[in-house]
Amino acid sequence: MTTRIGTVVMAVLLALYLVFAVYYATVLFGTGDGIAITIGVGLLVFALIGGGFIAAEVVFGVRAERLARRLEEEGGLPEEQLPVGASGRVERAAAEEVFPRYRAAVEAAPEDWRAWFRLALAYDAAGDRRRARWATRTAIRLERGGASGLRP
C-alpha cells in the first residue's frame, strides 16, 4: 500500500514538474535567445526522461502485482511463516534458510514463471532488492511468453 502511495505522489510531482517545465520552456522559447532555447529544450528532455522512468516503474509494479495475485489465486505463494523483527521485516537469517529451496526450484524448472516469482519473493525477504527485481522481471518475461532472463 505504501508503494502505491509513493508511486502516486511521484506521478503527481512529475505531472507538476511537467506543467512547470512546459510553461518555462515556452517562455524560454519566446525569448529567441539561443541559450534560453537550449535550456528550454533541456527542461523538456529531462521531463520526458523522468516520465519514462516513472512509467516503466509503474508498468513493472502493475505486472508484478498481477503475477502475485495470480499466484495467490492458484495457491502457489510461499506458505512459510518466517519470524519478523521489531521493524516488521522478515529476519534475514530465516529468509536465507529457506532460500536454497526456491533457487533449486528455478534450477529444476528455469522456464516456470511461478518458480522465478517465488525466488523473487525469497530474494526480497532476504533483503536483496536488486536480485528480487531481476527475478521478478524474469518471471514477468516468462509469463508473457518471452525468453528467460540472464543472470545478474
Buried (B, 14 or more C-beta within 10 A) or exposed (E): EEEEEEBEEBBEEBEEBBEEBBEBBEEBBEEEEEEBBEBBEEBBEEBEEBBEEBEEBBEBBEBBEEBBEBBEEEEEBBEEEBEEEEEEEBBBEBBBEBBEEBBEBBEEEEEBBBBBBBBBBBBBBBEBEEBBBBBBBBBBBBBEEEEEBEEE
